[in-house]
C-alpha cells in the first residue's frame, strides 16, 4: 500500500519483508513504556508464512526507508477461509522486554546505573535486542551514583530508578536505542517549522483534520504545601500559590518522607504543580499523513497550533505522544497528544528511604 509519493510501509520480520498492510497502528508516548503496535492485512491469495515469521522474532517497521519502530513480535496470528487469508502481527516496543525480564540479582545490592546498563543490558540476555544506550548530556559523573536493586525487580524499573537518582527520564528511540536525559530539553528537541492550522471558514492553509481541547482541573490547586522532616526531626515546609479557574481557594497538603531540606521540598512542590498541569490541560490533534517538515512525527517535538475555532488551543505545544494509523478507508493519519509547553517536569531525584533519627533522651538529673 503506497501513498501518492510512492512511499511504502514495510515490516521486516525474521528474514521476510511484508508490505501491503491494510491496517496499521503504532503508538509512541514519552510517559508510557511498552507502547503497542498492530499490523493486519487480508489477501485472497495468501500463502503460509515461513518459519522465521513467528512470535519472539525481532521486527522493524519502516515508512519508506525511515525506521518507525524496532521491537519484538509478541503475537502472530494467521487465519484462512474460503474467502482469503488474514495476517495480524502485534507487540510492544522494546521497553516491553525490559519490563518483562528481571535483573538477575538474587540478593539485594547497591548498583550504579553504569554497571546496570553495561552488565545487565549491553552484556546481558538482551544485548541482541537493545541496539545501544545514549546519554543526552556529556557529563556522566552521575552514572556512579548507586541505587538498591532487589530480587525479582524488572530491568526497566531498575534502570528508571537508577536514572532517577539525578532526576533523569528514560525512553526509547525508534531504532531501539535507550535514551537517558530530558526528552523535552529545548537544546535537543525538534521545533516543527510548519504550523498546524484549523481556521474557519476552511481554506487551503488548513492541515488539521480535528482538534479536541481538554481542561480537567480536578487535580489543580490554588495553594499547595509540601511537608517533611529533616534528619533532626525538624519540620520542613514549602508552599506556593497559583492563579486557577476556581473562585475559591483549594488547599492541598502533601507529606513526603524522603524530603530532607528546603531545596528538595521546593523541587517536589514544582514537580507536583507541573504534573497537575500536565494532566489538566491537553490538546489532541489529528493530521493527515505521518510526516511533518519531511520528518516522521515523533514524541518530543514542539509544534505551534493556530485556530479560531477553539478558545485556548492556539499556542506552542509539546508532543507528549503520537499514534500512527493506516486504514484502507482513511489512508495515513497521525493522532497527536499535545501538552502545554513547560508543563513537563523531570522525575524527582530518587533517594533511598532513610530512617528518621530520633533525638537522644537527656538524662534526668536528681531533683534537689
Secondary structure, DSSP 4 states (H G I P E B T S, - for coil): -B-TT--BEEEEETTEEE---SEEEEEEETTBSS-EEEEEEEETT--PPPTTSSTT-EEEEEETTEEEEEEEEEEEEEEE-SS-EEEEEEEEETHHHHHHSBPS-SS-EEEEHHHHHIIIIITSTTTTT--EEEESSS--GGGG-EEEE-TT-BHHHHHHHHHGGGT-EEEE-TTSEEEEE-TT-TTTS-B-SSPEEE-SS--TT--EEEEEEEE-GGG--SEEEEEEE-TTS-EEEEEEE---S-SS--EEEEE-TT--SHHHHHHHHHHHHHHHHHHHEEEEEEEESSEETTEE--TT-EEEEEESSSSS--EEEEEEEEEEEEETTTEEEEEEEEEETT---PPPPP----PPPPPPPPPPPPP-
